[in-house]
Amino acid sequence: MSSYWSTETGLAQLTTASGSELRSEQALYAGDALTSPNGRYRLAYQADGNLVLYGPSGASAWSSGTSGQPAGLCTIDSDGNLTIYGPGMRVLWSKPHGERRVNARLVVQNDGDVVLLGDPVPEQQ
């Protein structure tokens, strides 16, 4: 039987990321976090919809500015962008918006920098 109406509040079901890296086909859900290898920095996707980097003192060092939005998931989209989705996979926030990347991954480093790494898409022949 096919659906002819939906609340459009569903979320993609991806593997939950852990450790210090978020890879494509993985996600952070509300309450999940990545931690730098030295344990000093923590990137948390909070229940209020905000993605926040906490430093060694526990103070916020950076945030996506998406607090107050309904939490969904944080993942790397098909273009290699770090993207926060709300219910129904509605884009709430996405960075960067440049050249498309493959094999993308987000890494929380020991110095507190959070970097998005990836390879350029090969040119078509």
Backbone as a chain_set.jsonl record, in Angstrom:
{"seq": "MSSYWSTETGLAQLTTASGSELRSEQALYAGDALTSPNGRYRLAYQADGNLVLYGPSGASAWSSGTSGQPAGLCTIDSDGNLTIYGPGMRVLWSKPHGERRVNARLVVQNDGDVVLLGDPVPEQQ", "coords": {"N": [[0.854, -1.166, 0.0], [0.57, 2.228, -0.779], [1.65, 5.399, 0.522], [-0.402, 8.254, 0.971], [-0.505, 10.514, 2.402], [1.396, 12.316, 4.81], [2.99, 13.157, 7.905], [5.389, 14.317, 7.583], [7.556, 14.377, 9.365], [9.54, 12.622, 9.8], [12.873, 11.195, 10.227], [16.034, 10.546, 8.724], [17.491, 7.348, 9.149], [20.445, 6.802, 10.28], [23.736, 5.456, 10.959], [24.981, 6.045, 14.191], [27.466, 8.408, 14.899], [30.682, 8.202, 16.517], [33.476, 8.654, 18.789], [36.024, 10.756, 17.518], [35.272, 11.55, 15.012], [32.933, 12.336, 12.41], [31.471, 10.78, 9.788], [30.373, 10.588, 6.326], [27.18, 9.121, 5.839], [26.825, 8.705, 8.504], [25.523, 9.992, 11.628], [24.832, 12.554, 14.069], [22.627, 12.499, 16.668], [20.171, 14.124, 18.771], [21.68, 14.747, 21.843], [23.954, 13.292, 21.314], [27.569, 13.212, 20.904], [30.826, 14.212, 19.709], [34.224, 13.666, 20.551], [37.408, 15.097, 21.073], [40.542, 13.387, 20.405], [42.256, 13.682, 22.652], [40.458, 14.149, 24.636], [39.763, 16.681, 25.544], [38.09, 18.449, 24.162], [34.719, 18.793, 23.094], [32.169, 18.158, 20.822], [28.905, 18.716, 20.673], [25.629, 17.669, 19.81], [22.815, 19.107, 20.669], [19.681, 18.75, 22.49], [18.185, 21.022, 22.112], [18.54, 21.655, 19.506], [20.931, 22.869, 18.814], [24.307, 22.805, 17.709], [27.207, 22.451, 19.424], [30.484, 23.391, 20.366], [32.445, 22.51, 23.018], [34.959, 23.595, 25.247], [37.983, 22.819, 27.203], [37.364, 23.916, 29.738], [34.7, 23.595, 29.895], [33.193, 25.562, 28.887], [31.345, 27.087, 26.212], [32.765, 27.2, 23.022], [32.124, 27.579, 20.409], [29.192, 27.699, 18.313], [26.459, 26.484, 16.296], [24.356, 28.171, 16.224], [21.717, 27.41, 16.192], [19.945, 26.99, 18.243], [16.806, 26.455, 19.845], [15.503, 25.445, 17.726], [13.668, 22.623, 16.519], [15.118, 19.559, 17.384], [16.811, 17.365, 15.185], [18.822, 15.815, 13.24], [22.39, 15.744, 12.769], [24.556, 15.702, 10.093], [26.732, 14.72, 7.351], [26.074, 15.926, 4.249], [25.183, 14.864, 0.849], [26.76, 16.464, -0.781], [28.982, 16.93, 0.669], [28.787, 18.782, 2.693], [28.514, 19.915, 6.074], [25.585, 19.416, 7.729], [22.651, 20.383, 9.444], [19.637, 18.963, 10.194], [16.157, 19.394, 10.725], [13.015, 18.045, 11.989], [11.401, 16.007, 9.522], [13.455, 16.184, 7.753], [14.173, 18.765, 7.116], [16.308, 21.344, 6.162], [18.181, 23.076, 8.497], [20.571, 24.329, 8.936], [23.691, 24.701, 7.256], [27.044, 24.154, 6.286], [30.207, 24.076, 4.583], [29.367, 26.117, 1.697], [30.451, 25.469, -0.9], [32.697, 24.16, -3.227], [31.839, 20.904, -4.267], [32.419, 17.953, -2.362], [33.856, 14.681, -1.857], [34.089, 11.66, 0.109], [33.927, 12.903, 2.56], [34.55, 14.055, 5.89], [34.063, 15.02, 9.272], [36.132, 16.289, 11.769], [37.063, 16.424, 15.142], [39.64, 18.015, 16.513], [42.689, 17.712, 18.526], [43.547, 20.272, 19.256], [41.268, 21.708, 19.517], [40.164, 22.67, 17.229], [37.669, 22.247, 14.796], [37.31, 20.486, 11.933], [36.351, 20.133, 8.513], [36.932, 17.689, 6.281], [37.769, 16.512, 3.006], [37.755, 15.117, -0.322], [38.2, 16.662, -3.545], [35.627, 16.484, -6.04], [36.157, 14.295, -8.674], [36.934, 15.487, -11.966], [34.756, 15.254, -14.773], [35.421, 13.23, -17.554]], "CA": [[0.0, 0.0, 0.0], [1.375, 3.44, -0.843], [1.237, 6.51, 1.381], [-0.932, 9.423, 0.274], [-0.378, 11.65, 3.314], [2.445, 12.107, 5.801], [3.26, 14.297, 8.789], [6.693, 14.829, 7.154], [8.378, 14.615, 10.548], [10.512, 11.537, 9.921], [14.304, 11.47, 10.097], [16.831, 9.452, 8.173], [18.068, 6.473, 10.169], [21.854, 6.593, 9.957], [24.567, 4.98, 12.052], [25.413, 7.128, 15.072], [28.914, 8.627, 14.937], [31.303, 8.183, 17.847], [34.888, 9.005, 18.734], [36.324, 12.147, 17.168], [34.932, 11.805, 13.615], [31.623, 12.113, 11.799], [31.667, 10.473, 8.369], [29.119, 10.509, 5.579], [26.386, 7.944, 6.222], [26.711, 8.698, 9.964], [24.826, 11.179, 12.128], [24.694, 12.848, 15.494], [21.249, 12.767, 17.065], [20.115, 14.921, 20.007], [22.354, 14.121, 22.973], [25.205, 12.659, 20.882], [28.714, 14.114, 20.847], [32.15, 13.761, 19.3], [35.226, 14.135, 21.509], [38.771, 15.083, 20.544], [41.292, 12.235, 20.909], [42.819, 13.933, 23.988], [39.35, 14.275, 25.575], [39.614, 18.057, 26.044], [37.067, 19.189, 23.413], [33.522, 17.99, 22.841], [31.206, 18.75, 19.908], [27.651, 18.087, 21.085], [24.371, 18.046, 19.177], [21.945, 19.217, 21.839], [18.235, 18.573, 22.326], [17.588, 22.295, 21.68], [18.832, 21.837, 18.093], [22.188, 23.573, 18.638], [25.556, 22.057, 17.66], [28.066, 23.299, 20.25], [31.816, 22.926, 20.721], [32.829, 22.849, 24.386], [36.39, 23.513, 25.508], [38.416, 22.137, 28.423], [36.726, 24.468, 30.936], [33.267, 23.331, 29.816], [32.539, 26.725, 28.272], [31.089, 27.004, 24.784], [33.753, 27.883, 22.198], [31.497, 27.818, 19.107], [27.907, 27.029, 18.131], [25.822, 26.668, 14.997], [23.334, 29.206, 16.352], [20.419, 26.826, 15.857], [19.163, 26.665, 19.435], [15.395, 26.807, 19.722], [14.947, 24.698, 16.593], [13.427, 21.236, 16.912], [16.268, 18.707, 17.077], [16.665, 16.313, 14.192], [20.113, 15.144, 13.186], [23.509, 16.456, 12.164], [25.257, 14.745, 9.25], [27.402, 15.262, 6.176], [25.163, 15.667, 3.13], [25.767, 14.245, -0.346], [27.726, 17.387, -1.373], [30.123, 17.065, 1.571], [28.539, 19.857, 3.646], [27.99, 19.585, 7.391], [24.215, 19.906, 7.667], [21.739, 20.083, 10.544], [18.27, 18.801, 9.724], [15.079, 19.297, 11.689], [12.027, 17.03, 11.622], [11.053, 15.998, 8.11], [14.691, 16.41, 7.007], [14.219, 20.179, 6.7], [17.627, 21.905, 6.444], [18.197, 24.205, 9.432], [21.892, 24.973, 8.879], [24.633, 23.921, 6.454], [28.321, 24.805, 5.972], [30.295, 25.268, 3.742], [28.582, 26.052, 0.457], [31.428, 25.677, -1.969], [32.961, 23.038, -4.107], [31.359, 19.602, -3.805], [33.476, 17.063, -1.891], [33.549, 13.279, -1.609], [34.844, 11.09, 1.237], [33.972, 13.966, 3.571], [34.444, 13.706, 7.307], [34.247, 16.101, 10.234], [37.055, 15.81, 12.789], [37.345, 17.273, 16.301], [41.078, 17.853, 16.718], [43.214, 17.911, 19.88], [43.725, 21.7, 19.543], [39.96, 22.331, 19.62], [39.649, 23.038, 15.916], [36.789, 21.261, 14.17], [37.568, 20.661, 10.509], [35.652, 19.295, 7.552], [37.913, 17.233, 5.311], [37.205, 15.75, 1.898], [38.449, 15.17, -1.607], [37.41, 17.272, -4.622], [34.97, 15.548, -6.952], [36.948, 14.202, -9.915], [36.325, 16.094, -13.147], [34.235, 14.318, -15.767], [36.25, 13.145, -18.764]], "C": [[0.906, 1.238, 0.0], [0.765, 4.533, 0.032], [0.671, 7.644, 0.527], [-1.001, 10.649, 1.175], [0.688, 11.312, 4.338], [2.574, 13.355, 6.668], [4.562, 14.982, 8.407], [7.576, 15.195, 8.333], [9.439, 13.549, 10.73], [11.943, 12.02, 9.759], [14.978, 10.277, 9.455], [17.408, 8.637, 9.329], [19.479, 6.107, 9.731], [22.572, 6.033, 11.176], [25.021, 6.175, 12.882], [26.935, 7.202, 15.105], [29.412, 8.554, 16.376], [32.78, 8.508, 17.685], [35.064, 10.467, 18.397], [35.892, 12.501, 15.749], [33.475, 11.498, 13.29], [31.877, 11.919, 10.318], [30.32, 10.49, 7.654], [28.478, 9.164, 5.887], [26.352, 7.729, 7.739], [26.005, 9.97, 10.385], [25.065, 11.334, 13.616], [23.225, 13.157, 15.711], [21.286, 13.535, 18.38], [20.722, 14.132, 21.167], [23.655, 13.438, 22.616], [26.325, 13.691, 20.811], [29.933, 13.407, 20.277], [33.145, 14.359, 20.279], [36.603, 14.062, 20.868], [39.526, 13.886, 21.119], [41.878, 12.442, 22.309], [41.747, 14.166, 25.052], [39.074, 15.682, 26.068], [38.476, 18.832, 25.382], [35.924, 18.251, 23.042], [32.578, 18.772, 21.937], [29.894, 18.017, 20.119], [26.481, 18.608, 20.269], [23.318, 17.963, 20.268], [20.47, 19.057, 21.488], [17.547, 19.863, 21.889], [17.888, 22.606, 20.22], [20.159, 22.504, 17.798], [23.352, 22.586, 18.615], [26.598, 22.937, 18.336], [29.401, 22.617, 20.502], [32.135, 23.438, 22.119], [34.319, 22.638, 24.567], [36.69, 22.839, 26.83], [37.732, 22.635, 29.697], [35.23, 24.152, 30.985], [32.492, 24.475, 29.202], [32.376, 26.497, 26.768], [32.135, 27.817, 24.026], [33.18, 28.268, 20.827], [30.127, 27.166, 19.121], [27.359, 27.334, 16.742], [24.759, 27.758, 15.036], [21.936, 28.7, 16.036], [19.616, 26.432, 17.091], [17.736, 27.163, 19.246], [14.723, 26.148, 18.53], [14.664, 23.272, 17.061], [14.588, 20.357, 16.463], [15.89, 17.646, 16.068], [17.924, 15.483, 14.176], [21.131, 16.046, 12.519], [24.302, 15.423, 11.378], [26.024, 15.475, 8.159], [26.539, 14.906, 4.974], [25.916, 15.145, 1.907], [26.764, 15.153, -1.068], [28.961, 17.582, -0.501], [29.984, 18.203, 2.56], [28.097, 19.29, 4.99], [26.611, 20.224, 7.475], [23.423, 19.459, 8.885], [20.323, 20.079, 9.972], [17.312, 18.788, 10.904], [14.143, 18.174, 11.29], [11.638, 17.153, 10.149], [12.238, 16.251, 7.195], [14.726, 17.802, 6.378], [15.565, 20.755, 7.105], [17.488, 23.123, 7.354], [19.483, 25.012, 9.299], [22.807, 24.085, 8.066], [25.867, 24.755, 6.145], [29.273, 23.774, 5.427], [29.403, 25.107, 2.524], [29.519, 26.328, -0.701], [31.496, 24.472, -2.864], [32.498, 21.723, -3.481], [32.548, 18.712, -3.445], [32.962, 15.639, -1.732], [34.45, 12.786, -0.474], [34.966, 12.101, 2.375], [33.863, 13.389, 4.971], [34.732, 14.945, 8.143], [35.097, 15.542, 11.364], [37.194, 16.855, 13.893], [38.801, 17.003, 16.676], [41.483, 18.152, 18.161], [43.392, 19.378, 20.25], [42.394, 22.44, 19.642], [39.393, 22.8, 18.299], [38.775, 21.894, 15.407], [36.89, 21.505, 12.676], [36.748, 19.674, 9.688], [36.656, 18.974, 6.458], [37.213, 16.467, 4.2], [38.017, 15.954, 0.639], [37.575, 15.868, -2.637], [36.782, 16.179, -5.477], [35.804, 15.498, -8.232], [36.196, 14.822, -11.093], [35.88, 15.003, -14.102], [35.124, 14.362, -17.009], [35.398, 13.261, -20.006]], "O": [[1.907, 1.27, 0.716], [-0.446, 4.588, 0.251], [1.218, 7.953, -0.532], [-1.496, 11.699, 0.766], [0.863, 10.147, 4.694], [2.3, 14.468, 6.219], [4.824, 16.101, 8.847], [8.268, 16.212, 8.301], [10.168, 13.57, 11.722], [12.197, 13.101, 9.229], [14.545, 9.137, 9.623], [17.768, 9.192, 10.368], [19.674, 5.21, 8.911], [22.071, 6.127, 12.296], [25.403, 7.205, 12.328], [27.612, 6.195, 15.313], [28.667, 8.808, 17.323], [33.276, 8.622, 16.564], [34.349, 11.324, 18.917], [36.113, 13.629, 15.308], [32.876, 10.554, 13.806], [32.436, 12.797, 9.662], [29.266, 10.417, 8.285], [29.172, 8.186, 6.164], [25.9, 6.683, 8.205], [25.895, 10.916, 9.606], [25.443, 10.395, 14.317], [22.648, 13.988, 15.009], [22.327, 13.59, 19.034], [20.327, 12.998, 21.436], [24.401, 13.036, 23.51], [26.072, 14.888, 20.676], [30.06, 12.185, 20.347], [32.923, 15.459, 20.787], [36.93, 13.083, 20.197], [39.192, 13.414, 22.206], [41.988, 11.486, 23.076], [42.066, 14.359, 26.225], [38.223, 15.863, 26.939], [37.949, 19.773, 25.974], [36.134, 17.081, 22.721], [32.223, 19.911, 22.24], [29.775, 16.838, 19.787], [26.342, 19.812, 20.056], [22.974, 16.876, 20.732], [20.07, 19.212, 20.333], [16.44, 19.816, 21.352], [17.544, 23.683, 19.731], [20.493, 22.693, 16.629], [23.385, 21.641, 19.404], [26.853, 24.051, 17.879], [29.456, 21.427, 20.81], [32.102, 24.641, 22.375], [34.88, 21.642, 24.109], [35.787, 22.346, 27.506], [37.54, 21.862, 30.636], [34.57, 24.408, 31.992], [31.278, 24.382, 29.015], [33.175, 25.801, 26.142], [32.368, 28.983, 24.343], [33.691, 29.173, 20.167], [29.905, 26.197, 19.846], [27.748, 28.312, 16.103], [24.309, 28.221, 13.987], [21.064, 29.48, 15.652], [18.697, 25.619, 16.992], [17.497, 28.164, 18.572], [13.513, 26.276, 18.344], [15.374, 22.767, 17.931], [14.996, 20.402, 15.302], [14.787, 17.1, 16.098], [18.092, 14.567, 14.981], [20.784, 16.985, 11.801], [24.683, 14.385, 11.921], [25.969, 16.701, 8.06], [26.297, 13.729, 4.704], [27.139, 15.005, 1.934], [27.542, 14.668, -1.889], [29.882, 18.307, -0.877], [30.963, 18.567, 3.213], [27.381, 18.289, 5.036], [26.478, 21.437, 7.311], [23.509, 18.307, 9.308], [19.876, 21.047, 9.357], [17.622, 18.234, 11.959], [14.435, 17.426, 10.357], [11.556, 18.254, 9.603], [12.064, 16.502, 6.003], [15.232, 17.994, 5.272], [15.939, 20.67, 8.275], [16.777, 24.076, 7.034], [19.491, 26.223, 9.519], [22.728, 22.86, 8.156], [25.754, 25.926, 5.784], [29.139, 22.613, 5.813], [28.76, 24.072, 2.348], [29.372, 27.33, -1.4], [30.487, 23.856, -3.207], [32.742, 21.47, -2.301], [33.564, 18.715, -4.14], [31.773, 15.422, -1.5], [35.449, 13.424, -0.141], [35.983, 12.149, 3.067], [33.188, 12.387, 5.208], [35.536, 15.798, 7.768], [34.827, 14.451, 11.866], [37.418, 18.033, 13.613], [39.149, 15.902, 17.102], [40.727, 18.761, 18.918], [43.391, 19.711, 21.435], [42.375, 23.657, 19.828], [38.261, 23.28, 18.246], [39.109, 20.721, 15.573], [36.591, 22.601, 12.201], [36.489, 18.546, 10.107], [37.169, 19.871, 5.788], [36.178, 15.842, 4.43], [38.856, 16.851, 0.555], [36.354, 15.706, -2.627], [37.335, 15.088, -5.619], [36.122, 16.538, -8.808], [34.976, 14.696, -11.199], [36.53, 13.966, -14.231], [35.525, 15.439, -17.45], [35.921, 13.211, -21.119]]}, "num_chains": 1, "name": "protein.A"}
